[in-house]
Amino acid sequence: MDFKLLGKGIIKAELEVLTGMRIGGATGGLKIGGLDLNVITDPTGKPYIPGSSLKGKLRSLIERKEAANNPNFWNDPEEKPTRHMCKEEKDYVKCPVCKIWGILGTDKFTVSTLTRLIVCDSYLDESSITEEMRANLELKWTEVKFETAINRITGTALSGSLRQAERVPAGARFKDVELIYNIYEEGDKDILVNVFIAMELLEQDYLGGMGSRGYGRVAFRNIEVYWNTHQDYEQGNVELRLDRMINPGLDTPSKLVANFAFLKEKLK
């Protein structure tokens, strides 16, 4: 395939934590009084969202959606695969998952592939941790939730099951959430909608671990979409100014999905 960069779609947003969120980091349990389940932190000790965690979750959600419409989506259903991967070029050219999120190279897969989607790390907006919240946190930026396993027969806690889970508290916001979408072919504009669908699905799912216990509900706020052509890069004209934003009033994933035809017209 002959790839050439036509442009880049820049998706910027804030991510608000609606219920306590835990994306795991190095354990502190080896220290006396250390937590059993830590969150991942940046070099300054504040929690952050790794781009790999957000990108992987978005991919898994869109995979499930695609599998619902295609009974042959999973390559080897008998082997209970954990992810989809096209094995032949004829499948890849029409697969939004592999074209957007990327694919691992194999000896049998000879088609040239380029990942369309880049997802950056997102860092805590310190101002979102208010003084009122801080007064009720066990740690400077995070809360500690005690959990235990229950004997379903007796209704009592199982011996040795008490543990401490560190969580980013509800109300925290992560700033500068940034997704960069590379457009190499005209058809890439059509499948961009899947990124917004994945973001929409995430708002009704969870980010991080222990989601079935209520952890990790999140929402995207104040989404801004910018479009830079390859000529913009040649001319040094890529500043993110409000007059270059192409999604006025479409600041949530659902609005972007519902009005994608309007947005796509701006990608010229």
Contacts in CASP RR format, 6 or more apart in sequence:
PFRMAT RR
TARGET T0000
AUTHOR 0000-0000-0000
METHOD contacts of the structure
MODEL  1
MDFKLLGKGIIKAELEVLTGMRIGGATGGLKIGGLDLNVITDPTGKPYIP
GSSLKGKLRSLIERKEAANNPNFWNDPEEKPTRHMCKEEKDYVKCPVCKI
WGILGTDKFTVSTLTRLIVCDSYLDESSITEEMRANLELKWTEVKFETAI
NRITGTALSGSLRQAERVPAGARFKDVELIYNIYEEGDKDILVNVFIAME
LLEQDYLGGMGSRGYGRVAFRNIEVYWNTHQDYEQGNVELRLDRMINPGL
DTPSKLVANFAFLKEKLK
1 111 0 8 1.000
1 112 0 8 1.000
3 112 0 8 1.000
3 114 0 8 1.000
3 184 0 8 1.000
3 185 0 8 1.000
4 184 0 8 1.000
4 230 0 8 1.000
5 182 0 8 1.000
5 183 0 8 1.000
5 184 0 8 1.000
5 230 0 8 1.000
6 183 0 8 1.000
6 184 0 8 1.000
6 185 0 8 1.000
6 186 0 8 1.000
6 188 0 8 1.000
6 229 0 8 1.000
6 230 0 8 1.000
7 182 0 8 1.000
7 183 0 8 1.000
7 227 0 8 1.000
7 228 0 8 1.000
7 229 0 8 1.000
7 230 0 8 1.000
7 232 0 8 1.000
7 233 0 8 1.000
8 180 0 8 1.000
8 181 0 8 1.000
8 182 0 8 1.000
8 183 0 8 1.000
8 227 0 8 1.000
8 228 0 8 1.000
9 180 0 8 1.000
9 181 0 8 1.000
9 182 0 8 1.000
9 183 0 8 1.000
9 192 0 8 1.000
9 225 0 8 1.000
9 226 0 8 1.000
9 227 0 8 1.000
9 228 0 8 1.000
9 267 0 8 1.000
10 178 0 8 1.000
10 179 0 8 1.000
10 180 0 8 1.000
10 181 0 8 1.000
10 225 0 8 1.000
10 226 0 8 1.000
10 227 0 8 1.000
10 228 0 8 1.000
10 240 0 8 1.000
11 178 0 8 1.000
11 179 0 8 1.000
11 180 0 8 1.000
11 181 0 8 1.000
11 195 0 8 1.000
11 223 0 8 1.000
11 224 0 8 1.000
11 225 0 8 1.000
12 176 0 8 1.000
12 177 0 8 1.000
12 178 0 8 1.000
12 223 0 8 1.000
12 224 0 8 1.000
12 225 0 8 1.000
12 226 0 8 1.000
12 240 0 8 1.000
13 177 0 8 1.000
13 220 0 8 1.000
13 221 0 8 1.000
13 222 0 8 1.000
13 223 0 8 1.000
13 224 0 8 1.000
14 125 0 8 1.000
14 173 0 8 1.000
14 174 0 8 1.000
14 175 0 8 1.000
14 177 0 8 1.000
14 220 0 8 1.000
14 221 0 8 1.000
14 222 0 8 1.000
15 49 0 8 1.000
15 122 0 8 1.000
15 173 0 8 1.000
15 174 0 8 1.000
15 177 0 8 1.000
15 218 0 8 1.000
15 219 0 8 1.000
15 220 0 8 1.000
15 221 0 8 1.000
16 171 0 8 1.000
16 172 0 8 1.000
16 173 0 8 1.000
16 218 0 8 1.000
16 219 0 8 1.000
16 220 0 8 1.000
16 221 0 8 1.000
17 168 0 8 1.000
17 169 0 8 1.000
17 170 0 8 1.000
17 171 0 8 1.000
17 172 0 8 1.000
17 173 0 8 1.000
17 174 0 8 1.000
17 216 0 8 1.000
17 217 0 8 1.000
17 218 0 8 1.000
18 170 0 8 1.000
18 171 0 8 1.000
18 216 0 8 1.000
18 217 0 8 1.000
18 218 0 8 1.000
18 219 0 8 1.000
19 170 0 8 1.000
19 214 0 8 1.000
19 215 0 8 1.000
19 216 0 8 1.000
19 217 0 8 1.000
20 143 0 8 1.000
20 145 0 8 1.000
20 167 0 8 1.000
20 168 0 8 1.000
20 169 0 8 1.000
20 170 0 8 1.000
20 214 0 8 1.000
20 215 0 8 1.000
20 216 0 8 1.000
20 217 0 8 1.000
21 167 0 8 1.000
21 168 0 8 1.000
21 172 0 8 1.000
21 206 0 8 1.000
21 207 0 8 1.000
21 208 0 8 1.000
21 215 0 8 1.000
21 216 0 8 1.000
21 217 0 8 1.000
21 218 0 8 1.000
22 37 0 8 1.000
22 39 0 8 1.000
22 165 0 8 1.000
22 166 0 8 1.000
22 167 0 8 1.000
22 168 0 8 1.000
22 208 0 8 1.000
22 209 0 8 1.000
22 210 0 8 1.000
22 215 0 8 1.000
22 216 0 8 1.000
23 39 0 8 1.000
23 40 0 8 1.000
23 47 0 8 1.000
23 49 0 8 1.000
23 50 0 8 1.000
23 53 0 8 1.000
23 207 0 8 1.000
23 208 0 8 1.000
23 209 0 8 1.000
24 37 0 8 1.000
24 38 0 8 1.000
24 39 0 8 1.000
24 40 0 8 1.000
24 208 0 8 1.000
24 209 0 8 1.000
25 38 0 8 1.000
25 39 0 8 1.000
25 40 0 8 1.000
25 41 0 8 1.000
26 38 0 8 1.000
26 40 0 8 1.000
27 35 0 8 1.000
27 36 0 8 1.000
27 37 0 8 1.000
27 38 0 8 1.000
28 34 0 8 1.000
28 35 0 8 1.000
28 36 0 8 1.000
28 38 0 8 1.000
29 35 0 8 1.000
29 36 0 8 1.000
34 164 0 8 1.000
35 144 0 8 1.000
35 164 0 8 1.000
35 165 0 8 1.000
35 166 0 8 1.000
36 163 0 8 1.000
36 164 0 8 1.000
36 165 0 8 1.000
37 163 0 8 1.000
37 164 0 8 1.000
37 165 0 8 1.000
37 166 0 8 1.000
38 166 0 8 1.000
39 47 0 8 1.000
39 142 0 8 1.000
39 166 0 8 1.000
39 167 0 8 1.000
39 168 0 8 1.000
40 47 0 8 1.000
40 48 0 8 1.000
40 50 0 8 1.000
41 47 0 8 1.000
41 48 0 8 1.000
42 48 0 8 1.000
42 123 0 8 1.000
45 141 0 8 1.000
46 123 0 8 1.000
46 124 0 8 1.000
46 126 0 8 1.000
46 141 0 8 1.000
47 124 0 8 1.000
47 141 0 8 1.000
47 142 0 8 1.000
47 168 0 8 1.000
47 172 0 8 1.000
48 121 0 8 1.000
48 122 0 8 1.000
48 123 0 8 1.000
48 124 0 8 1.000
48 174 0 8 1.000
49 121 0 8 1.000
49 122 0 8 1.000
49 174 0 8 1.000
49 177 0 8 1.000
49 207 0 8 1.000
50 121 0 8 1.000
51 119 0 8 1.000
51 120 0 8 1.000
51 121 0 8 1.000
51 122 0 8 1.000
52 119 0 8 1.000
53 207 0 8 1.000
53 208 0 8 1.000
54 119 0 8 1.000
54 122 0 8 1.000
54 177 0 8 1.000
54 207 0 8 1.000
55 101 0 8 1.000
55 117 0 8 1.000
55 119 0 8 1.000
56 101 0 8 1.000
57 202 0 8 1.000
57 205 0 8 1.000
57 207 0 8 1.000
57 208 0 8 1.000
58 101 0 8 1.000
58 119 0 8 1.000
58 195 0 8 1.000
58 198 0 8 1.000
58 199 0 8 1.000
58 202 0 8 1.000
59 83 0 8 1.000
59 97 0 8 1.000
59 101 0 8 1.000
59 198 0 8 1.000
60 83 0 8 1.000
61 198 0 8 1.000
61 201 0 8 1.000
61 202 0 8 1.000
61 205 0 8 1.000
62 96 0 8 1.000
62 97 0 8 1.000
62 100 0 8 1.000
62 101 0 8 1.000
62 194 0 8 1.000
62 197 0 8 1.000
62 198 0 8 1.000
62 201 0 8 1.000
63 73 0 8 1.000
63 83 0 8 1.000
63 84 0 8 1.000
63 97 0 8 1.000
65 197 0 8 1.000
65 201 0 8 1.000
66 73 0 8 1.000
66 84 0 8 1.000
66 95 0 8 1.000
66 96 0 8 1.000
66 97 0 8 1.000
67 73 0 8 1.000
67 74 0 8 1.000
67 84 0 8 1.000
73 84 0 8 1.000
74 81 0 8 1.000
74 84 0 8 1.000
75 81 0 8 1.000
75 84 0 8 1.000
75 85 0 8 1.000
75 87 0 8 1.000
84 95 0 8 1.000
84 97 0 8 1.000
84 98 0 8 1.000
85 98 0 8 1.000
85 103 0 8 1.000
85 104 0 8 1.000
86 92 0 8 1.000
86 95 0 8 1.000
86 98 0 8 1.000
86 103 0 8 1.000
86 109 0 8 1.000
87 106 0 8 1.000
87 108 0 8 1.000
87 109 0 8 1.000
88 109 0 8 1.000
89 109 0 8 1.000
89 110 0 8 1.000
89 111 0 8 1.000
91 98 0 8 1.000
92 98 0 8 1.000
92 99 0 8 1.000
92 103 0 8 1.000
92 109 0 8 1.000
92 111 0 8 1.000
92 113 0 8 1.000
93 99 0 8 1.000
96 191 0 8 1.000
96 194 0 8 1.000
97 194 0 8 1.000
98 113 0 8 1.000
99 113 0 8 1.000
99 116 0 8 1.000
99 188 0 8 1.000
99 191 0 8 1.000
100 115 0 8 1.000
100 116 0 8 1.000
100 117 0 8 1.000
100 181 0 8 1.000
100 191 0 8 1.000
100 192 0 8 1.000
100 194 0 8 1.000
100 195 0 8 1.000
101 115 0 8 1.000
101 116 0 8 1.000
101 117 0 8 1.000
102 113 0 8 1.000
102 114 0 8 1.000
102 115 0 8 1.000
102 116 0 8 1.000
102 117 0 8 1.000
103 109 0 8 1.000
103 113 0 8 1.000
105 113 0 8 1.000
114 182 0 8 1.000
114 184 0 8 1.000
115 182 0 8 1.000
116 181 0 8 1.000
116 182 0 8 1.000
116 183 0 8 1.000
116 184 0 8 1.000
116 188 0 8 1.000
117 179 0 8 1.000
117 180 0 8 1.000
117 181 0 8 1.000
117 182 0 8 1.000
117 195 0 8 1.000
118 179 0 8 1.000
118 180 0 8 1.000
118 181 0 8 1.000
118 182 0 8 1.000
119 178 0 8 1.000
119 179 0 8 1.000
119 180 0 8 1.000
120 176 0 8 1.000
120 177 0 8 1.000
120 178 0 8 1.000
120 179 0 8 1.000
120 180 0 8 1.000
122 174 0 8 1.000
122 175 0 8 1.000
122 176 0 8 1.000
122 177 0 8 1.000
122 178 0 8 1.000
123 174 0 8 1.000
123 175 0 8 1.000
123 176 0 8 1.000
124 141 0 8 1.000
124 168 0 8 1.000
124 172 0 8 1.000
124 173 0 8 1.000
124 174 0 8 1.000
124 175 0 8 1.000
125 172 0 8 1.000
125 173 0 8 1.000
125 174 0 8 1.000
125 175 0 8 1.000
128 171 0 8 1.000
128 172 0 8 1.000
128 173 0 8 1.000
129 137 0 8 1.000
129 141 0 8 1.000
129 169 0 8 1.000
129 172 0 8 1.000
133 169 0 8 1.000
133 171 0 8 1.000
134 140 0 8 1.000
136 143 0 8 1.000
137 143 0 8 1.000
137 169 0 8 1.000
138 144 0 8 1.000
139 166 0 8 1.000
141 168 0 8 1.000
141 172 0 8 1.000
142 166 0 8 1.000
142 167 0 8 1.000
142 168 0 8 1.000
142 169 0 8 1.000
143 166 0 8 1.000
143 167 0 8 1.000
143 168 0 8 1.000
143 169 0 8 1.000
144 164 0 8 1.000
144 165 0 8 1.000
144 166 0 8 1.000
144 167 0 8 1.000
145 164 0 8 1.000
145 165 0 8 1.000
145 166 0 8 1.000
145 167 0 8 1.000
146 162 0 8 1.000
146 163 0 8 1.000
146 164 0 8 1.000
146 165 0 8 1.000
147 162 0 8 1.000
147 163 0 8 1.000
147 164 0 8 1.000
147 165 0 8 1.000
147 213 0 8 1.000
148 157 0 8 1.000
148 158 0 8 1.000
148 161 0 8 1.000
148 162 0 8 1.000
148 163 0 8 1.000
149 157 0 8 1.000
149 158 0 8 1.000
149 161 0 8 1.000
150 156 0 8 1.000
150 157 0 8 1.000
150 158 0 8 1.000
151 157 0 8 1.000
151 158 0 8 1.000
165 210 0 8 1.000
167 215 0 8 1.000
173 221 0 8 1.000
177 220 0 8 1.000
179 195 0 8 1.000
181 188 0 8 1.000
181 192 0 8 1.000
181 195 0 8 1.000
182 188 0 8 1.000
183 189 0 8 1.000
183 192 0 8 1.000
183 267 0 8 1.000
189 264 0 8 1.000
189 267 0 8 1.000
190 264 0 8 1.000
192 260 0 8 1.000
192 264 0 8 1.000
192 267 0 8 1.000
193 257 0 8 1.000
193 260 0 8 1.000
193 264 0 8 1.000
196 253 0 8 1.000
196 256 0 8 1.000
196 257 0 8 1.000
196 260 0 8 1.000
197 253 0 8 1.000
197 257 0 8 1.000
199 220 0 8 1.000
199 253 0 8 1.000
199 256 0 8 1.000
200 253 0 8 1.000
200 254 0 8 1.000
200 257 0 8 1.000
202 218 0 8 1.000
202 220 0 8 1.000
202 253 0 8 1.000
203 217 0 8 1.000
203 218 0 8 1.000
203 219 0 8 1.000
203 220 0 8 1.000
203 253 0 8 1.000
206 214 0 8 1.000
206 215 0 8 1.000
206 216 0 8 1.000
206 217 0 8 1.000
206 218 0 8 1.000
207 216 0 8 1.000
207 218 0 8 1.000
208 215 0 8 1.000
208 216 0 8 1.000
209 215 0 8 1.000
209 216 0 8 1.000
210 216 0 8 1.000
220 252 0 8 1.000
220 253 0 8 1.000
221 251 0 8 1.000
221 252 0 8 1.000
222 251 0 8 1.000
223 247 0 8 1.000
223 250 0 8 1.000
223 251 0 8 1.000
223 252 0 8 1.000
223 253 0 8 1.000
223 256 0 8 1.000
224 240 0 8 1.000
224 245 0 8 1.000
224 247 0 8 1.000
224 251 0 8 1.000
225 245 0 8 1.000
225 246 0 8 1.000
225 247 0 8 1.000
225 250 0 8 1.000
225 256 0 8 1.000
225 263 0 8 1.000
226 240 0 8 1.000
226 244 0 8 1.000
226 245 0 8 1.000
226 246 0 8 1.000
227 244 0 8 1.000
227 246 0 8 1.000
227 266 0 8 1.000
227 267 0 8 1.000
228 237 0 8 1.000
228 238 0 8 1.000
231 237 0 8 1.000
232 238 0 8 1.000
246 263 0 8 1.000
246 266 0 8 1.000
246 267 0 8 1.000
247 256 0 8 1.000
247 263 0 8 1.000
247 266 0 8 1.000
249 255 0 8 1.000
250 256 0 8 1.000
250 259 0 8 1.000
250 262 0 8 1.000
250 263 0 8 1.000
256 263 0 8 1.000
END
